[in-house]
Amino acid sequence: MVILKDKRYAIAHKEAIIGVLLVIVNFLWWYGFAYGLGSGDPRKYQYILGLPAWFFYSCVVGTIIMTILVYLCITFIFKEVSFEEEEGNRK
């Protein structure tokens, strides 16, 4: 088995880990608000813009925050990588 020492694999691995972390953060945010605020008696729910607070914070605010986090990761952390094979990596 040949293991390529291509820097693109290291970059892709780091970016994949960041993607998984973003998914975990998104799930924890959603779960925390959906089941934290939404686990009470529905008659006692607070409403924001006509939506239950748990739904507003978990889905609406969570989507906005995750969109901003993904944008920041793409802009400042992710690197553009060429898909063309480099001269030194050809067999």
OpenMM code with the backbone's topology and positions (N, CA, C; nanometers):
from openmm import Vec3, app, unit

residues = "MET VAL ILE LEU LYS ASP LYS ARG TYR ALA ILE ALA HIS LYS GLU ALA ILE ILE GLY VAL LEU LEU VAL ILE VAL ASN PHE LEU TRP TRP TYR GLY PHE ALA TYR GLY LEU GLY SER GLY ASP PRO ARG LYS TYR GLN TYR ILE LEU GLY LEU PRO ALA TRP PHE PHE TYR SER CYS VAL VAL GLY THR ILE ILE MET THR ILE LEU VAL TYR LEU CYS ILE THR PHE ILE PHE LYS GLU VAL SER PHE GLU GLU GLU GLU GLY ASN ARG LYS".split()
positions = [
    Vec3(0.0847, -0.1182, 0.0000),
    Vec3(0.0000, 0.0000, 0.0000),
    Vec3(0.0891, 0.1243, 0.0000),
    Vec3(0.0605, 0.2150, -0.0898),
    Vec3(0.1395, 0.3365, -0.1031),
    Vec3(0.0656, 0.4504, -0.0334),
    Vec3(0.1335, 0.5161, 0.0576),
    Vec3(0.0767, 0.6317, 0.1258),
    Vec3(0.1394, 0.7560, 0.0647),
    Vec3(0.0561, 0.8410, 0.0087),
    Vec3(0.1066, 0.9620, -0.0546),
    Vec3(0.1295, 1.0691, 0.0506),
    Vec3(0.2414, 1.1353, 0.0413),
    Vec3(0.2757, 1.2441, 0.1345),
    Vec3(0.2384, 1.3768, 0.0721),
    Vec3(0.1152, 1.3872, 0.0337),
    Vec3(0.0669, 1.5068, -0.0327),
    Vec3(0.0056, 1.6006, 0.0709),
    Vec3(0.0438, 1.7269, 0.0670),
    Vec3(-0.0066, 1.8231, 0.1656),
    Vec3(-0.1566, 1.8438, 0.1532),
    Vec3(-0.2130, 1.8108, 0.0377),
    Vec3(-0.3573, 1.8262, 0.0195),
    Vec3(-0.4350, 1.7340, 0.1121),
    Vec3(-0.3800, 1.6166, 0.1419),
    Vec3(-0.4480, 1.5235, 0.2328),
    Vec3(-0.4518, 1.5785, 0.3749),
    Vec3(-0.3451, 1.6414, 0.4167),
    Vec3(-0.3417, 1.7013, 0.5509),
    Vec3(-0.4423, 1.8159, 0.5607),
    Vec3(-0.4505, 1.8966, 0.4566),
    Vec3(-0.5460, 2.0079, 0.4552),
    Vec3(-0.6890, 1.9545, 0.4555),
    Vec3(-0.7157, 1.8530, 0.3728),
    Vec3(-0.8500, 1.7949, 0.3666),
    Vec3(-0.8884, 1.7314, 0.4997),
    Vec3(-0.7928, 1.6659, 0.5644),
    Vec3(-0.8198, 1.6028, 0.6944),
    Vec3(-0.8560, 1.7084, 0.7990),
    Vec3(-0.7802, 1.8168, 0.8043),
    Vec3(-0.8076, 1.9244, 0.8999),
    Vec3(-0.9437, 1.9872, 0.8729),
    Vec3(-0.9763, 2.0100, 0.7480),
    Vec3(-1.1035, 2.0709, 0.7136),
    Vec3(-1.2201, 1.9767, 0.7405),
    Vec3(-1.1994, 1.8474, 0.7241),
    Vec3(-1.3039, 1.7499, 0.7574),
    Vec3(-1.3314, 1.7500, 0.9073),
    Vec3(-1.2274, 1.7589, 0.9880),
    Vec3(-1.2449, 1.7645, 1.1336),
    Vec3(-1.3220, 1.8907, 1.1724),
    Vec3(-1.2899, 2.0029, 1.1094),
    Vec3(-1.3620, 2.1276, 1.1362),
    Vec3(-1.5089, 2.1117, 1.0981),
    Vec3(-1.5360, 2.0475, 0.9862),
    Vec3(-1.6745, 2.0240, 0.9436),
    Vec3(-1.7512, 1.9393, 1.0434),
    Vec3(-1.6876, 1.8347, 1.0946),
    Vec3(-1.7518, 1.7497, 1.1947),
    Vec3(-1.7767, 1.8284, 1.3230),
    Vec3(-1.6819, 1.9107, 1.3630),
    Vec3(-1.7010, 1.9938, 1.4828),
    Vec3(-1.8171, 2.0906, 1.4647),
    Vec3(-1.8315, 2.1471, 1.3464),
    Vec3(-1.9443, 2.2364, 1.3200),
    Vec3(-2.0772, 2.1618, 1.3308),
    Vec3(-2.0809, 2.0394, 1.2826),
    Vec3(-2.2030, 1.9588, 1.2938),
    Vec3(-2.2351, 1.9306, 1.4405),
    Vec3(-2.1330, 1.8991, 1.5196),
    Vec3(-2.1540, 1.8708, 1.6620),
    Vec3(-2.2036, 1.9956, 1.7342),
    Vec3(-2.1429, 2.1108, 1.7048),
    Vec3(-2.1870, 2.2369, 1.7656),
    Vec3(-2.3323, 2.2650, 1.7278),
    Vec3(-2.3669, 2.2448, 1.6005),
    Vec3(-2.5038, 2.2671, 1.5551),
    Vec3(-2.6014, 2.1757, 1.6286),
    Vec3(-2.5675, 2.0484, 1.6419),
    Vec3(-2.6563, 1.9547, 1.7112),
    Vec3(-2.6722, 1.9919, 1.8583),
    Vec3(-2.5622, 2.0249, 1.9241),
    Vec3(-2.5700, 2.0614, 2.0659),
    Vec3(-2.6539, 2.1869, 2.0854),
    Vec3(-2.6369, 2.2852, 1.9980),
    Vec3(-2.7172, 2.4079, 2.0045),
    Vec3(-2.8654, 2.3735, 1.9893),
    Vec3(-2.8966, 2.2977, 1.8843),
    Vec3(-3.0351, 2.2628, 1.8571),
    Vec3(-3.0940, 2.1809, 1.9721),
    Vec3(-3.0244, 2.0779, 2.0138),
    Vec3(-3.0732, 1.9895, 2.1193),
    Vec3(-3.0908, 2.0658, 2.2506),
    Vec3(-2.9948, 2.1501, 2.2855),
    Vec3(-3.0014, 2.2246, 2.4097),
    Vec3(-3.1228, 2.3141, 2.4182),
    Vec3(-3.1505, 2.3875, 2.3109),
    Vec3(-3.2665, 2.4769, 2.3140),
    Vec3(-3.3970, 2.4007, 2.2913),
    Vec3(-3.3972, 2.3029, 2.2008),
    Vec3(-3.5218, 2.2317, 2.1715),
    Vec3(-3.5704, 2.1526, 2.2924),
    Vec3(-3.4794, 2.0835, 2.3579),
    Vec3(-3.5210, 2.0026, 2.4719),
    Vec3(-3.5038, 2.0749, 2.6050),
    Vec3(-3.4240, 2.1783, 2.6078),
    Vec3(-3.4090, 2.2567, 2.7300),
    Vec3(-3.5286, 2.3470, 2.7536),
    Vec3(-3.5628, 2.4271, 2.6524),
    Vec3(-3.6774, 2.5181, 2.6650),
    Vec3(-3.8091, 2.4494, 2.6285),
    Vec3(-3.8021, 2.3464, 2.5457),
    Vec3(-3.9247, 2.2838, 2.4963),
    Vec3(-3.9745, 2.1686, 2.5793),
    Vec3(-3.9081, 2.1384, 2.6887),
    Vec3(-3.9484, 2.0220, 2.7665),
    Vec3(-4.0566, 2.0522, 2.8698),
    Vec3(-4.0938, 2.1770, 2.8829),
    Vec3(-4.1943, 2.2150, 2.9830),
    Vec3(-4.3362, 2.1992, 2.9321),
    Vec3(-4.4268, 2.2483, 3.0087),
    Vec3(-4.5682, 2.2458, 2.9746),
    Vec3(-4.5942, 2.3437, 2.8595),
    Vec3(-4.6526, 2.2977, 2.7492),
    Vec3(-4.6761, 2.3855, 2.6341),
    Vec3(-4.7618, 2.5085, 2.6663),
    Vec3(-4.8434, 2.5008, 2.7694),
    Vec3(-4.9255, 2.6168, 2.8064),
    Vec3(-4.8407, 2.7289, 2.8654),
    Vec3(-4.7186, 2.6967, 2.9089),
    Vec3(-4.6308, 2.7965, 2.9708),
    Vec3(-4.5199, 2.8447, 2.8767),
    Vec3(-4.5259, 2.8054, 2.7511),
    Vec3(-4.4238, 2.8474, 2.6547),
    Vec3(-4.4264, 2.9984, 2.6368),
    Vec3(-4.3080, 3.0531, 2.6129),
    Vec3(-4.2968, 3.1920, 2.5719),
    Vec3(-4.2856, 3.1940, 2.4200),
    Vec3(-4.3357, 3.2989, 2.3581),
    Vec3(-4.3372, 3.3065, 2.2128),
    Vec3(-4.2563, 3.4261, 2.1640),
    Vec3(-4.1837, 3.4046, 2.0548),
    Vec3(-4.1059, 3.5093, 1.9900),
    Vec3(-4.1466, 3.5099, 1.8429),
    Vec3(-4.1977, 3.6211, 1.7957),
    Vec3(-4.2465, 3.6342, 1.6572),
    Vec3(-4.3483, 3.5256, 1.6226),
    Vec3(-4.4286, 3.4870, 1.7184),
    Vec3(-4.5320, 3.3867, 1.6964),
    Vec3(-4.4838, 3.2428, 1.7045),
    Vec3(-4.3565, 3.2236, 1.7302),
    Vec3(-4.2997, 3.0891, 1.7410),
    Vec3(-4.2663, 3.0599, 1.8869),
    Vec3(-4.2785, 2.9350, 1.9278),
    Vec3(-4.2331, 2.9021, 2.0635),
    Vec3(-4.0850, 2.9370, 2.0779),
    Vec3(-4.0466, 2.9848, 2.1961),
    Vec3(-3.9077, 3.0289, 2.2167),
    Vec3(-3.8085, 2.9171, 2.1871),
    Vec3(-3.8422, 2.7933, 2.2263),
    Vec3(-3.7482, 2.6833, 2.2025),
    Vec3(-3.7251, 2.6645, 2.0538),
    Vec3(-3.8304, 2.6763, 1.9731),
    Vec3(-3.8172, 2.6607, 1.8283),
    Vec3(-3.7417, 2.7791, 1.7686),
    Vec3(-3.7729, 2.8990, 1.8134),
    Vec3(-3.7064, 3.0178, 1.7617),
    Vec3(-3.5563, 3.0113, 1.7851),
    Vec3(-3.5157, 2.9788, 1.9096),
    Vec3(-3.3726, 2.9744, 1.9399),
    Vec3(-3.3035, 2.8538, 1.8768),
    Vec3(-3.3686, 2.7389, 1.8766),
    Vec3(-3.3011, 2.6195, 1.8243),
    Vec3(-3.2940, 2.6210, 1.6728),
    Vec3(-3.4009, 2.6612, 1.6056),
    Vec3(-3.4033, 2.6534, 1.4590),
    Vec3(-3.3689, 2.7842, 1.3893),
    Vec3(-3.4327, 2.8931, 1.4277),
    Vec3(-3.4112, 3.0197, 1.3575),
    Vec3(-3.2751, 3.0791, 1.3934),
    Vec3(-3.2514, 3.1021, 1.5218),
    Vec3(-3.1239, 3.1609, 1.5640),
    Vec3(-3.0085, 3.0637, 1.5367),
    Vec3(-3.0328, 2.9342, 1.5598),
    Vec3(-2.9287, 2.8341, 1.5341),
    Vec3(-2.8846, 2.8330, 1.3888),
    Vec3(-2.9801, 2.8445, 1.2972),
    Vec3(-2.9466, 2.8482, 1.1543),
    Vec3(-2.8636, 2.9713, 1.1208),
    Vec3(-2.9009, 3.0851, 1.1760),
    Vec3(-2.8260, 3.2089, 1.1501),
    Vec3(-2.6841, 3.1972, 1.2054),
    Vec3(-2.6701, 3.1485, 1.3276),
    Vec3(-2.5372, 3.1348, 1.3887),
    Vec3(-2.4519, 3.0346, 1.3118),
    Vec3(-2.5100, 2.9224, 1.2730),
    Vec3(-2.4317, 2.8225, 1.2000),
    Vec3(-2.3906, 2.8741, 1.0619),
    Vec3(-2.4772, 2.9502, 0.9974),
    Vec3(-2.4416, 3.0089, 0.8679),
    Vec3(-2.3227, 3.1024, 0.8834),
    Vec3(-2.3220, 3.1825, 0.9889),
    Vec3(-2.2101, 3.2734, 1.0148),
    Vec3(-2.0831, 3.1945, 1.0460),
    Vec3(-2.0930, 3.0899, 1.1289),
    Vec3(-1.9752, 3.0088, 1.1623),
    Vec3(-1.9168, 2.9396, 1.0391),
    Vec3(-2.0023, 2.8853, 0.9542),
    Vec3(-1.9544, 2.8199, 0.8320),
    Vec3(-1.8879, 2.9223, 0.7409),
    Vec3(-1.9474, 3.0389, 0.7273),
    Vec3(-1.8879, 3.1438, 0.6453),
    Vec3(-1.7497, 3.1831, 0.6981),
    Vec3(-1.7388, 3.2001, 0.8304),
    Vec3(-1.6099, 3.2375, 0.8896),
    Vec3(-1.5056, 3.1277, 0.8684),
    Vec3(-1.5456, 3.0026, 0.8823),
    Vec3(-1.4514, 2.8923, 0.8598),
    Vec3(-1.4049, 2.8888, 0.7148),
    Vec3(-1.4978, 2.9045, 0.6229),
    Vec3(-1.4608, 2.9017, 0.4808),
    Vec3(-1.3716, 3.0197, 0.4462),
    Vec3(-1.4005, 3.1356, 0.5026),
    Vec3(-1.3248, 3.2561, 0.4694),
    Vec3(-1.1856, 3.2574, 0.5318),
    Vec3(-1.1749, 3.2184, 0.6594),
    Vec3(-1.0491, 3.2380, 0.7306),
    Vec3(-0.9691, 3.1107, 0.7585),
    Vec3(-1.0304, 2.9940, 0.7543),
    Vec3(-0.9585, 2.8721, 0.7900),
    Vec3(-0.9342, 2.7820, 0.6691),
    Vec3(-1.0379, 2.7590, 0.5897),
    Vec3(-1.0239, 2.6677, 0.4762),
    Vec3(-0.9330, 2.7291, 0.3705),
    Vec3(-0.8596, 2.6432, 0.3014),
    Vec3(-0.7666, 2.6880, 0.1976),
    Vec3(-0.8097, 2.6323, 0.0633),
    Vec3(-0.7862, 2.7114, -0.0400),
    Vec3(-0.8132, 2.6624, -0.1737),
    Vec3(-0.7015, 2.5681, -0.2142),
    Vec3(-0.7403, 2.4506, -0.2618),
    Vec3(-0.6432, 2.3481, -0.2978),
    Vec3(-0.6667, 2.3092, -0.4432),
    Vec3(-0.5607, 2.3019, -0.5175),
    Vec3(-0.5697, 2.2630, -0.6574),
    Vec3(-0.5960, 2.1124, -0.6674),
    Vec3(-0.6841, 2.0749, -0.7596),
    Vec3(-0.7107, 1.9330, -0.7825),
    Vec3(-0.6139, 1.8736, -0.8843),
    Vec3(-0.5385, 1.9571, -0.9480),
    Vec3(-0.4399, 1.9087, -1.0452),
    Vec3(-0.3268, 1.8369, -0.9728),
    Vec3(-0.2808, 1.7294, -1.0314),
    Vec3(-0.1716, 1.6541, -0.9722),
    Vec3(-0.0426, 1.7338, -0.9856),
    Vec3(0.0320, 1.7417, -0.8757),
    Vec3(0.1594, 1.8120, -0.8793),
    Vec3(0.2625, 1.7247, -0.9466),
    Vec3(0.3640, 1.7871, -1.0049),
    Vec3(0.4649, 1.7153, -1.0808),
    Vec3(0.5343, 1.6084, -0.9987),
    Vec3(0.5617, 1.6354, -0.8722),
    Vec3(0.6334, 1.5406, -0.7873),
    Vec3(0.5493, 1.4228, -0.7417),
    Vec3(0.4191, 1.4285, -0.7582),
    Vec3(0.3312, 1.3221, -0.7097),
    Vec3(0.2874, 1.2250, -0.8185),
    Vec3(0.3303, 1.2458, -0.9398),
    Vec3(0.2906, 1.1551, -1.0487),
    Vec3(0.3685, 1.0260, -1.0432),
    Vec3(0.3012, 0.9191, -1.0807),
    Vec3(0.3682, 0.7873, -1.0808),
    Vec3(0.4353, 0.7610, -1.2121),
] * unit.nanometer
topology = app.Topology()
chain = topology.addChain("A")
for resn in residues:
    res = topology.addResidue(resn, chain)
    for name in ("N", "CA", "C"):
        topology.addAtom(name, app.Element.getBySymbol(name[0]), res)
